Amino acid sequence: MNPTATTIVVAREDFSIPGGEESTEAGREPVALENRFFNLLRDSKPDVVVLDLSRANGDGVGMILKIRRQSSVPILVVFGEESTNVQDYRIVATWQPKRWLGVGLGYNRFAVDVNVGTKRFDGSLNWKYQGPMLFYNAVF
């Protein structure tokens, strides 16, 4: 059996990459950080993206949606200790007969518990689903 390498891209909530900070002020602008991240994502074709949302203050959903719109790479999210109410586990196997086409089979378990106390909504939300999934990806 030949050893294989796994490519992992790590990013923070602002699309900055730990250990890869730009030296110029323009390189630290939000648009520049986002462009740099997506260029790296496209060029390196990672096996997984690890998002460090421990400092995101609950503002990581937009980042996840942006990544999901441009890539089907699995996303592993790291939260701070206070964010123990989100679970997302996914195991998938993908077969790519062509560079632009992928077919996969997997199992997904997702759970979120939100307790909110405001003037508009005082209560909680429990959303859970789990089960097998069959999917295909096409890139145009």
N, C-alpha and C positions, 0 to 999 in steps of 0.2 A: 504494500500500500504506500502510495506516494504522499508525502506531507503536502497540505494545501495551506494557503494563506487566506486570512479573512481581512477584508478592508472595512475599517470602522471610521466614520466621521463623527466627531464630537463637536457640539455647538452649544452656545448659551442662548438665553431667551431673546437676545438682540441680534442673533445670527453671527455673533463673534465666535472665533475659534480659539480655544485655549492654546497658548503657545504660538499663535500665529498673528499677533497684533500688528497692525500697520504702523509704521513710524511717522507718517504724515497725518496732519489733522483731517485732511480729506478722506484718508483711509479709514477713519473711525466714524464717519458719517453713516447713519442708518442705511441709506441706499447703497453705499459702497460695501458695507458689511454683508447686506443681503445678496448683492450681485456676486461678491466673492464666494459666499457660501454656495450659491446655486451653480456657479462655475465649477467649484470643487466637486459638488455632487454629480454634475454631468460628466466631468473629466475622469474622476476616480472610480465611478460606478461601484459605490460601497455595497457591502453585504448588509449593513445595518447603520442607522443613524442614531446616535445617543444624544438626547436633548437634556441638558442640565437646566431644569426649570426651578431649581431650589431658590432662586432670587427673583422669580417672575411675578410674585404677588398675584397669582391667579390669572396672569395675562399670557398664557402659553397656547391657548386654543388657536388663535390666529396664526401663529407660527406653524403649528401642526397642520392646519388646513392649507397653508401656502405650500408646504412641502408635499402634502398629499396630492395637490393639484398638478404638481410637476414631476412626481416620482412615485413609484409603487414600492420603494425600498422600505423594509420594516423599520419602525421607529420605536426605540426604547426610551421612555421618559423617566427621568430621575427627579423626584420631588424632594422638598424639605421634610423634616420630621413632622411638621404640623399637617401635612397633606396626606394623611393615611386613608382618605376616603375614596380613592380612585384605584381601581384594579383593571388592568387590561393585559390579558395573557393570550398569546397567539403562537401557534405552531403551524408552519406551512411548508409545503414542498412545492417547488415551481419547476416546470419543465419549459425550456425555451427552444422550440424547434427553429425559430428564426430570431434574429437580433431584436426585431420589433414586436414579436408575439410571445406571450407567455401564458401557460395554463397551470393552474395550481389546485391543490387540495389541502385542506387544513382544518384546524379546530380553533375556535375563538371563545374566550370567556371575558366578559366585560361587566363591571359593576361600578356604580357611582352612588354615593350617599351624600346628599346636600341638605344641610339644616340652615335655614335662613330665618332671621327675625328682623323684619323691616315693617314699615307702615303699609306697604303694598302686599307683602306676602309673608305670612307667619306660619311656617310649617316645614315640612321636609319632603324631599324627593328621593325615592329609591328607584333606580333604573338598573336592571340586570338583564343580560341575555347571554346565552352560551349555546354552542352547538357546532356541528360541522359546517364547513363552507367550501364551495367549489367556485372558482373564479377564473377569469381570463384577463389579460392585460394586452392592450395594443397601443403602440406608440406611433404617432403620425408626424 
